[in-house]
Amino acid sequence: MSIATPLALRFLLTLPPALWMLLACGCTAPAPQETSAGKPVLRVGVTSELAPMIFKEGGRQTGMEAELAQMLAESCGRTVKFVEVPWDKQIDALLAGKTDIIMSSMTITTPRAMRVNFVSPYLRAGQVS
């Protein structure tokens, strides 16, 4: 699995989490369009049917990718806004600027990599596409 990002976020997301903390005061990601509680928002595209990676429990997003999104946003001084997107529309939403990143167990394939940039995989699974 990997996180699909527009080119501007690729550099940031390839850094180990320890380095994210060093960048917390000056992330190089694109200027956010929204703010929440005085902080810029990181819009995370999710399809909430992919337990244990990302799913809804008690009306809120949870799972490994939800936690990764929270850590990433905190390290950049942002708040997370999970944006529900149907699986087959994730890349379109990213390219249209409706989301800043995709965190929904998206694997790296050649056709997808021709449309968006991926960070290094954080999980390898055998029978996933």
N, C-alpha and C positions, 0 to 999 in steps of 0.2 A: 504494500500500500504506500501511497505517497500523497503529497498535497499538491494540487495543481494551482499555479499562481500566474498572475500576469508577470511579465518580465521584471518589473520594478521590485517585486517582492522576492524574487528568486534568491538574490544575494542574501537577504536577511534570513530567509528560512533555511538556508544551507548551513548556517552557523550552529554550533552546538549550543544548547540552552545556557551554559555558563557564559558564553559571549553575548547572549541576548541581554543579560543584565548590564553589561558594559554599555550597551547601546540604548538603554531604557530612556535616556534623556534626549536622544536624537535619532530615532529610527529614520531610515532612508526610504520608507515606503511612500507611496503616493499620498498627497494631501487628502485627508478624509472629507467626505461630504457631510457627515452628520456628527453631532456631539451628544453625549449623554453624561449628566452629572459633571459637566465642565470638561469632560475628556473626549477626544476623538473616538469614533467607533470603528472597530474592525468587523466588517460584515462577512460572516462565515457561511458559505453555501453548504447546506446539509440536506440529506434525505434521511429522515429519522426512522428508518426501518431496518437498520443494519446492526443490530445488537451482535456482539457487545461493543462494537466500535463507536456507533452513534445511534442513540434511540431516546425516546421520551419516556420519562418515569415521573409520575406525579405532575404532569404538565410542563416539565422542564427537560432540557437536553442533558443527557448524561452519557457516559461511556468514555473510552480512551481518547477519542478524537475531541470530545467536548473538553476534557481536561487539558489536552494539548493546546486547544484554541484559547482557553483561559490563560495558560502560562505565556503563550505568545503575546496575547493582548496586554497582559500585565507588564511584560518585559519592554513593550513599546509605549507604555503609558496610555493605553487605550482600554475601552470597555468592549466586550463582545456583544454582538447582535447576531444571533443565529437566524439565518434566512432560509426558510423551507423552500426547496426547489425540487421538482420531480427529477429523478435520477437522469433521465435522458435529456434534460434541459440544463444540467449543471454547467457544462462548458459554455453554452450559449449565454447563460446568466452572467458568467464571469467575463466573457468577452464584451457583453453589453454594459458592463460596469455596475450591474446590480449587486454583485458580490465582489469581495476583495480576494478571497481564497476559497478553495473547495476542500472540505474535510468530510468526505463520505466514502471512505474505503476505495478510492479510485486508484486502480492499478495503471501502471505506465504501459501503454501500447503505442505502436508506431503511429497509427492514425491520430490518437489523442496528442501525442508529442509533436505532431505537425501543427497543431492548433494552439497549444499552451505549453508553458514551461513547467517542469516538475522539479521538486527538490529530490535529494537522494531518498530512496525508500527507507522508512522507519520500521517496516515489517515485511517479511517475505512469507507468502503463503503459496502452497502448491497449486491448488485448483481454483484460482480466482482470475477473473478477467475484467 
